[in-house]
Amino acid sequence: MTSDALPTQRDTARYLVDEKHAQYVMEVKQKQPTLHDALEAFDLEDFSPSEPNTRPGRTD
């Protein structure tokens, strides 16, 4: 699931993970300075894929 910054909230993320067992990508803007700063501190290597894409029909 991908989304823009509007639904980037803890409750939304928890619902997706806990209820739907989904993976997600959400945009974070500087309007959420604490979260934005925390994410800026990560090294991009910390976000490598956790598992290969094995969905049928996908080659990426």
N, C-alpha and C positions, 0 to 999 in steps of 0.2 A: 504494500500500500504506500502511496506517496500522497503528500498533501502540501498545501501552502502553509504559511505561518499561522493562519487563523485558528485551526484546531490543535496547535502545538501546546498541549496542556497535559499535566500528569494524569488526569482521569482518562483522557483519550488514549494515551500510551498504555496505561494499565489495562484498559478494556481490550485493546488490540492484542496485547500479549497474553493476558490471563484468560479472557473469554474466547477470543477468536484464534489464539495460538498463531498469530500473524507476525510477520516481520514488517517493519515500517521505516520510512524515511520521511522526516519532517523538516521543514525549513525553520530556522531560528533567526530572528532579526534582532537588531540592537535594542528593540523595545523591551526585550527581556534581558537586561544587562547581566544579571547574575548567571543565568544559563548560558548566554552568549560568551561571556568571559571564560566560563568553565570549559566550554567546548573549544574555544580558541587555544586553550592550554594543552589540548591533546596533540599528540604526534599523529600524522595521517596513518602511520603504520598500525596504530591502535584500532583502525577501522577496516582491517583487511577482511575479506569474506570468511565467514565461519564454516561454510560448507560449500561444496560445488553445487552448481545449478543442475539438478537432475530432473526437472520437470519435462514431461514428454513434449517433443517437438521443439524444444529450445536448444540452440547451439551456442549461446553466449555464455 
